[in-house]
């Protein structure tokens, strides 16, 4: 069995302006023997993760299993600003970019729950007020294999799922920004520290989120956790991020691949750019990461030694392979999308109006440096397109629900009402279908023979 984990970074000031970048790929995950460390700048709330028996075993391809199926998982992190009225656009972006697991922060949703959005499922954790909030979005078919959901606060939540008989724990985190008090920051890191400690060593652990810190470019004192390709200058919050990574024998994935400053920056505002979104993995799971840009460059260097035709064929083959691995292959059919209950009201008019609105929005973004007169005209065109799109959606929904109510009012509609209510309740629950159970020790059983025996 072999696993391929794509680490992606999603940043945008708007859902309609996604900025998705590939950081690297992880194949054949392994566990390294974990050592103890003593964090000097942890202020007492970051502790080392002790070694456990069996933590150094290598889990991956065996010599007699060379044809094992390769599983690709694409993960990313995105501070969305707010999820209100944006979840469908967000999921549409994830479908286009082939993202399987997305960590979202600053959802600003109240309470705790789950929601089905097309083929994706969203688990969220908020507070009693519309502030902060985190969530995890998982696409098909992995969202059907979720075995546990843990919500610690409106800043930390986790989801445990099984993929090809291997258990993953993914954590979405939203750290307090620099202006907040030391007590709130301390509480966040203590809670995240506890969440990581509760994750068994035989789980693949991935943390993604807006950690609101600058790790900088200097790796002194953090060799192994920091790859040396950071951004800007390290601040106090950046020290906390690196101390946390060292304490738990993890790596900051963003810092291990050489990128341009524009690719490293994850937040832009007022002419300033910063890097505050990070993805963290256990060191053992990062051992075989590689950068696709480096792979293409190596192939070109080799091709220079041959004639032009051979070099071109080699380069074209490498580009196709990298594109397929990075972007994936479309899955599903149009028939499945048409039968989706959430979009029964979508018609050609709505789609055309939404496309026009998106076009006007792109025009608005592109004229940031234009004259005030031109910008005002573009703003008015965008507002008009937005109003027309809302009207089209309202009309389509009204017609769709009117037809539905007429159908439910008939004698045959009683069963439909029951099915709709049951499906709605199932979509809003944390677990759709129970596929896996736990043994006496609380460990998740993923193999069919052990489940039957239990």
C-alpha positions as CSV (number, residue, x, y, z in Angstrom):
1,X,0.0,0.0,0.0
2,X,1.3,3.4,-0.9
3,X,0.1,6.9,-0.1
4,X,0.6,10.2,-1.9
5,X,-0.2,13.3,0.0
6,X,-0.3,16.6,-1.9
7,X,0.2,19.7,0.3
8,X,-1.5,22.7,-1.2
9,X,-1.8,26.3,0.0
10,X,-5.0,28.2,-0.7
11,X,-5.1,31.9,-0.1
12,X,-7.5,34.5,-1.3
13,X,-9.1,37.8,-0.3
14,X,-12.3,36.4,-1.8
15,X,-13.8,33.0,-2.6
16,X,-13.8,34.1,-6.3
17,X,-10.1,34.7,-6.3
18,X,-8.5,31.4,-5.3
19,X,-4.8,31.1,-5.2
20,X,-3.9,27.4,-5.0
21,X,-0.3,26.3,-5.0
22,X,1.4,22.9,-4.8
23,X,4.1,22.6,-2.1
24,X,5.1,19.0,-2.4
25,X,4.1,15.3,-2.5
26,X,4.5,12.7,0.2
27,X,4.8,9.0,-0.8
28,X,5.1,5.9,1.3
29,X,4.7,7.5,4.8
30,X,7.0,6.3,7.5
31,X,7.4,6.9,11.2
32,X,10.7,7.9,12.7
33,X,11.9,7.2,16.2
34,X,10.9,10.2,18.2
35,X,13.3,11.9,20.6
36,X,12.7,14.2,23.6
37,X,13.4,17.9,23.4
38,X,13.3,20.8,25.8
39,X,11.7,23.9,24.4
40,X,13.4,27.0,25.7
41,X,10.9,29.6,24.4
42,X,7.7,27.6,25.1
43,X,6.9,29.5,28.3
44,X,5.9,26.2,29.9
45,X,3.0,25.3,27.6
46,X,4.7,23.3,24.9
47,X,6.1,19.9,25.9
48,X,7.9,17.3,24.0
49,X,6.0,14.3,22.7
50,X,7.5,11.1,24.2
51,X,8.6,8.1,22.1
52,X,6.4,5.1,22.3
53,X,6.9,1.4,21.6
54,X,6.7,0.7,17.9
55,X,6.8,4.3,16.8
56,X,9.9,3.7,14.6
57,X,8.4,1.0,12.5
58,X,8.3,1.7,8.8
59,X,4.9,1.4,7.1
60,X,4.9,1.4,3.4
61,X,5.5,-0.7,0.3
62,X,6.8,-4.2,0.8
63,X,9.1,-6.0,-1.6
64,X,6.3,-8.4,-2.6
65,X,3.7,-5.7,-3.0
66,X,5.0,-3.5,-5.8
67,X,1.7,-3.2,-7.6
68,X,-0.1,-1.8,-4.5
69,X,-2.6,0.9,-5.3
70,X,-1.5,4.5,-5.0
71,X,-3.8,6.7,-3.0
72,X,-3.5,10.5,-3.7
73,X,-4.8,13.0,-1.1
74,X,-4.8,16.7,-1.7
75,X,-5.0,18.9,1.3
76,X,-5.0,22.7,1.8
77,X,-5.7,25.5,4.2
78,X,-7.8,28.6,3.6
79,X,-8.9,31.6,5.8
80,X,-12.2,32.3,4.1
81,X,-13.1,35.4,6.1
82,X,-16.7,34.1,6.4
83,X,-18.5,31.1,5.1
84,X,-21.9,32.9,4.9
85,X,-23.3,32.7,1.4
86,X,-19.9,31.4,0.1
87,X,-19.9,27.6,0.7
88,X,-21.2,26.7,-2.7
89,X,-18.6,28.9,-4.4
90,X,-16.0,27.4,-2.1
91,X,-16.9,23.8,-3.0
92,X,-16.9,24.7,-6.7
93,X,-13.4,25.9,-6.3
94,X,-12.4,22.7,-4.5
95,X,-13.9,20.7,-7.3
96,X,-11.9,22.6,-9.9
97,X,-8.7,22.3,-8.0
98,X,-9.2,18.6,-7.0
99,X,-8.8,19.3,-3.3
100,X,-9.8,16.4,-1.0
101,X,-9.4,17.9,2.4
102,X,-9.6,21.6,3.2
103,X,-9.0,23.3,6.5
104,X,-11.0,26.6,6.8
105,X,-10.7,29.3,9.4
106,X,-12.7,32.4,10.4
107,X,-16.0,30.8,9.3
108,X,-17.9,33.1,11.6
109,X,-20.6,30.5,12.0
110,X,-22.4,30.0,15.4
111,X,-22.6,26.7,17.2
112,X,-21.4,23.3,16.1
113,X,-22.6,20.9,13.4
114,X,-22.2,19.5,9.9
115,X,-23.6,20.3,6.5
116,X,-23.5,18.6,3.1
117,X,-22.6,20.8,0.2
118,X,-23.0,18.9,-3.1
119,X,-20.7,15.9,-2.8
120,X,-18.5,17.5,-0.1
121,X,-19.2,17.6,3.6
122,X,-18.4,20.4,6.0
123,X,-17.8,20.0,9.7
124,X,-17.6,23.2,11.6
125,X,-17.0,24.4,15.2
126,X,-18.0,27.9,16.3
127,X,-19.0,29.8,19.4
128,X,-22.2,31.5,20.6
129,X,-21.4,34.6,18.6
130,X,-20.4,35.0,15.0
131,X,-16.6,35.2,15.7
132,X,-13.6,33.1,14.8
133,X,-14.8,29.6,13.9
134,X,-13.0,26.7,12.1
135,X,-14.1,23.9,9.9
136,X,-12.9,20.9,7.8
137,X,-14.3,20.1,4.4
138,X,-13.8,16.6,3.0
139,X,-14.7,15.5,-0.5
140,X,-15.8,12.2,-1.9
141,X,-15.3,9.4,-1.3
142,X,-13.3,10.1,1.9
143,X,-16.1,11.9,3.7
144,X,-17.9,8.6,3.9
145,X,-15.1,7.1,6.0
146,X,-15.1,9.6,8.9
147,X,-15.1,7.8,12.2
148,X,-14.8,10.6,14.7
149,X,-15.1,14.4,15.0
150,X,-13.6,16.4,17.8
151,X,-14.5,20.0,18.5
152,X,-12.4,21.7,21.2
153,X,-13.3,25.3,20.6
154,X,-14.0,27.9,17.9
155,X,-10.3,27.8,17.1
156,X,-9.4,24.0,17.0
157,X,-11.3,21.0,15.7
158,X,-10.3,17.6,14.3
159,X,-11.7,14.9,12.1
160,X,-10.5,11.2,12.0
161,X,-11.1,9.2,8.9
162,X,-10.0,6.0,7.4
163,X,-8.4,5.8,3.9
164,X,-7.3,2.4,2.5
165,X,-7.2,0.8,6.0
166,X,-5.0,3.6,7.3
167,X,-6.3,6.1,9.9
168,X,-5.8,9.9,9.4
169,X,-6.3,12.6,12.0
170,X,-6.6,16.1,10.5
171,X,-6.7,19.2,12.6
172,X,-7.9,22.7,11.6
173,X,-6.4,25.5,13.7
174,X,-6.9,29.3,13.9
175,X,-4.4,30.9,16.2
176,X,-5.1,34.3,17.9
177,X,-3.6,37.2,16.1
178,X,-0.7,39.2,17.4
179,X,-2.9,41.9,19.1
180,X,-4.6,39.5,21.5
181,X,-3.5,38.9,25.0
182,X,-1.0,36.3,26.2
183,X,-3.6,34.4,28.1
184,X,-5.7,33.6,25.0
185,X,-2.5,32.6,23.0
186,X,-1.4,30.4,25.8
187,X,-4.8,28.7,25.9
188,X,-4.7,28.1,22.2
189,X,-1.3,26.4,22.2
190,X,-2.1,24.3,25.2
191,X,-5.3,23.1,23.6
192,X,-3.5,22.3,20.3
193,X,-0.8,20.6,22.3
194,X,-3.3,18.4,24.0
195,X,-5.1,17.6,20.7
196,X,-1.8,16.3,19.2
197,X,-1.0,14.3,22.2
198,X,-4.3,12.5,22.0
199,X,-3.6,11.5,18.4
200,X,-2.2,7.9,18.4
201,X,1.2,7.4,16.8
202,X,-0.2,5.0,14.3
203,X,-2.4,7.7,12.8
204,X,-1.2,10.0,10.0
205,X,-1.4,13.5,11.5
206,X,-1.9,16.7,9.4
207,X,-2.4,20.1,10.9
208,X,-3.5,23.0,8.7
209,X,-4.5,26.5,9.6
210,X,-4.0,30.2,10.0
211,X,-1.4,30.3,12.7
212,X,-0.9,34.1,12.6
213,X,2.8,34.1,12.9
214,X,5.9,34.7,10.7
215,X,8.5,31.9,10.9
216,X,11.0,33.9,8.8
217,X,13.9,32.4,6.8
218,X,16.4,31.7,9.6
219,X,16.6,28.0,10.5
220,X,19.1,28.4,13.4
221,X,17.9,26.3,16.3
222,X,15.1,24.7,14.3
223,X,16.9,22.5,11.8
224,X,14.5,19.7,10.8
225,X,11.4,21.6,11.6
226,X,12.2,24.6,9.4
227,X,13.3,24.0,5.8
228,X,14.9,27.4,5.3
229,X,12.5,28.8,2.7
230,X,10.4,31.0,4.9
231,X,9.1,34.5,4.3
232,X,9.8,37.8,6.0
233,X,11.3,38.1,9.5
234,X,10.4,35.8,12.4
235,X,8.2,37.3,15.1
236,X,7.2,36.0,18.6
237,X,4.3,34.1,17.2
238,X,6.6,32.5,14.7
239,X,8.8,31.2,17.5
240,X,5.7,29.6,19.0
241,X,4.9,27.8,15.7
242,X,8.5,26.4,15.4
243,X,8.7,25.4,19.1
244,X,5.4,23.6,18.7
245,X,6.7,21.8,15.6
246,X,10.0,20.8,17.4
247,X,8.1,19.7,20.5
248,X,6.0,17.2,18.5
249,X,8.6,16.2,16.0
250,X,6.8,17.8,13.1
251,X,7.9,19.9,10.1
252,X,6.4,23.1,8.6
253,X,5.8,21.9,5.1
254,X,5.6,25.4,3.6
255,X,9.3,26.1,4.4
256,X,10.8,23.1,2.6
257,X,10.4,24.1,-1.0
258,X,12.0,27.0,-2.8
259,X,9.3,29.3,-4.1
260,X,9.1,33.0,-5.1
261,X,7.9,35.5,-2.6
262,X,4.6,35.8,-4.3
263,X,4.1,32.0,-3.9
264,X,5.1,32.0,-0.3
265,X,2.9,34.8,0.8
266,X,-0.5,33.7,2.0
267,X,-2.1,37.0,2.9
268,X,-2.2,40.3,1.1
269,X,-3.6,43.6,2.4
270,X,-2.9,47.3,1.9
271,X,0.1,46.6,-0.3
272,X,1.7,44.3,2.4
273,X,2.2,40.6,2.1
274,X,2.7,38.0,4.9
275,X,2.9,34.3,5.4
276,X,0.6,33.2,8.2
277,X,-1.0,30.0,6.9
278,X,1.0,26.7,7.4
279,X,0.7,23.0,7.1
280,X,2.4,20.7,9.6
281,X,3.2,17.0,9.2
282,X,5.0,14.5,11.4
283,X,8.7,14.2,10.3
284,X,8.3,10.5,9.4
285,X,5.5,11.3,7.0
286,X,7.6,14.0,5.3
287,X,10.6,12.0,4.4
288,X,9.8,11.3,0.8
289,X,8.3,14.8,-0.1
290,X,9.5,16.1,-3.5
291,X,8.9,19.2,-5.5
292,X,7.5,18.9,-9.0
293,X,9.3,22.0,-10.2
294,X,12.6,20.3,-9.4
295,X,11.5,17.2,-11.1
296,X,10.8,19.0,-14.4
297,X,14.2,20.8,-14.1
298,X,16.0,17.6,-13.7
299,X,14.4,16.0,-16.7
300,X,15.3,19.1,-18.8
301,X,18.9,18.8,-17.7
302,X,19.0,15.1,-18.7
303,X,17.4,15.9,-22.0
304,X,20.1,18.3,-23.0
305,X,22.4,15.4,-23.5
306,X,20.2,13.9,-26.2
307,X,18.9,15.2,-29.4
308,X,16.0,17.7,-29.6
309,X,13.3,15.1,-30.3
310,X,14.2,12.9,-27.4
311,X,14.5,15.9,-25.1
312,X,11.1,17.1,-26.1
313,X,9.4,13.7,-25.7
314,X,11.0,13.3,-22.3
315,X,9.9,16.8,-21.2
316,X,6.4,16.4,-22.6
317,X,6.0,13.1,-20.8
318,X,7.2,14.6,-17.5
319,X,4.9,17.6,-17.8
320,X,1.9,15.3,-18.5
321,X,2.8,13.1,-15.5
322,X,3.3,16.0,-13.2
323,X,0.0,17.7,-14.3
324,X,-1.9,14.5,-13.8
325,X,-0.4,14.0,-10.3
326,X,-0.9,17.7,-9.4
327,X,-4.3,18.3,-10.8
328,X,-5.8,14.9,-10.8
329,X,-8.3,13.3,-13.1
330,X,-12.0,14.3,-13.2
331,X,-14.2,11.9,-11.3
332,X,-18.0,11.4,-11.2
333,X,-20.5,12.0,-14.0
334,X,-22.8,14.8,-14.9
335,X,-25.7,12.6,-14.1
336,X,-24.6,12.5,-10.5
337,X,-24.4,16.3,-10.3
338,X,-27.8,16.8,-11.9
339,X,-29.4,14.6,-9.2
340,X,-28.0,16.6,-6.4
341,X,-30.8,17.8,-4.2
342,X,-29.1,21.1,-3.2
343,X,-29.0,22.3,-6.8
344,X,-32.4,21.2,-8.1
345,X,-33.3,24.8,-8.7
346,X,-30.3,25.5,-10.9
347,X,-31.2,26.2,-14.5
348,X,-29.6,27.8,-17.6
349,X,-30.8,31.3,-16.6
350,X,-29.2,31.1,-13.1
351,X,-25.9,29.7,-14.5
352,X,-25.7,32.5,-17.1
353,X,-26.4,35.2,-14.6
354,X,-23.8,33.8,-12.2
355,X,-21.2,33.6,-14.9
356,X,-21.9,37.3,-15.8
357,X,-21.5,38.2,-12.1
358,X,-18.2,36.4,-11.8
359,X,-17.0,38.1,-15.0
360,X,-17.9,41.5,-13.6
361,X,-16.1,40.7,-10.4
362,X,-12.9,39.8,-12.2
363,X,-13.2,43.1,-14.1
364,X,-13.6,44.8,-10.7
365,X,-10.4,43.1,-9.3
366,X,-8.4,43.9,-12.5
367,X,-9.1,47.7,-12.4
368,X,-7.7,48.3,-8.9
369,X,-5.2,50.8,-10.3
370,X,-7.7,52.4,-12.7
371,X,-9.0,56.0,-12.5
372,X,-11.8,56.7,-10.0
373,X,-14.3,57.2,-12.8
374,X,-13.6,53.8,-14.5
375,X,-13.6,52.1,-11.2
376,X,-16.9,53.5,-10.2
377,X,-18.4,52.4,-13.5
378,X,-17.0,48.9,-13.0
379,X,-18.4,48.8,-9.5
380,X,-21.9,49.7,-10.7
381,X,-21.7,47.0,-13.4
382,X,-20.7,44.4,-10.8
383,X,-23.5,45.5,-8.4
384,X,-26.1,45.3,-11.2
385,X,-24.9,41.8,-12.3
386,X,-25.0,40.7,-8.6
387,X,-28.6,42.0,-8.3
388,X,-29.6,40.2,-11.5
389,X,-28.0,37.0,-10.3
390,X,-29.9,37.2,-7.0
391,X,-33.2,37.7,-8.7
392,X,-32.6,34.8,-11.0
393,X,-31.8,32.5,-8.1
394,X,-34.9,33.7,-6.2
395,X,-37.1,33.0,-9.2
396,X,-35.6,29.6,-9.8
397,X,-35.9,28.6,-6.2
398,X,-39.5,29.8,-6.0
399,X,-40.5,27.7,-9.1
400,X,-38.6,24.7,-7.9
401,X,-40.2,24.7,-4.4
402,X,-43.6,25.4,-5.8
403,X,-43.4,22.2,-7.9
404,X,-42.0,20.3,-4.9
405,X,-44.8,21.4,-2.6
406,X,-47.5,20.4,-5.1
407,X,-45.9,17.0,-5.4
408,X,-45.6,16.6,-1.6
409,X,-49.3,17.6,-1.2
410,X,-50.4,14.5,-3.0
411,X,-51.0,11.1,-1.6
412,X,-47.7,9.7,-2.9
413,X,-45.8,12.6,-1.3
414,X,-45.9,11.3,2.3
415,X,-43.1,8.8,1.6
416,X,-41.1,11.6,-0.1
417,X,-41.5,13.8,3.0
418,X,-40.1,11.0,5.2
419,X,-37.2,10.4,2.9
420,X,-36.3,14.1,2.6
421,X,-36.5,14.6,6.4
422,X,-34.3,11.5,7.0
423,X,-31.8,12.6,4.4
424,X,-31.6,16.1,5.9
425,X,-31.0,14.7,9.4
426,X,-28.3,12.4,8.1
427,X,-26.5,15.2,6.2
428,X,-26.5,17.4,9.3
429,X,-25.0,14.7,11.5
430,X,-21.2,14.1,12.0
431,X,-21.3,10.5,10.7
432,X,-23.3,9.6,7.7
433,X,-22.7,5.8,7.6
434,X,-21.1,3.8,10.3
435,X,-18.4,1.7,8.5
436,X,-15.8,1.2,11.3
437,X,-15.9,0.4,15.0
438,X,-13.5,0.4,17.9
439,X,-12.0,-2.5,19.9
440,X,-11.8,-2.8,23.7
441,X,-8.8,-0.5,23.8
442,X,-10.5,2.3,21.8
443,X,-8.5,1.7,18.6
444,X,-10.3,2.0,15.3
445,X,-10.8,-1.3,13.5
446,X,-10.5,-0.9,9.7
447,X,-10.1,-4.4,8.4
448,X,-13.3,-6.4,7.6
449,X,-12.3,-9.6,9.3
450,X,-11.5,-7.8,12.6
451,X,-14.8,-5.8,12.4
452,X,-16.8,-9.0,12.0
453,X,-14.9,-10.7,14.8
454,X,-15.6,-7.7,17.1
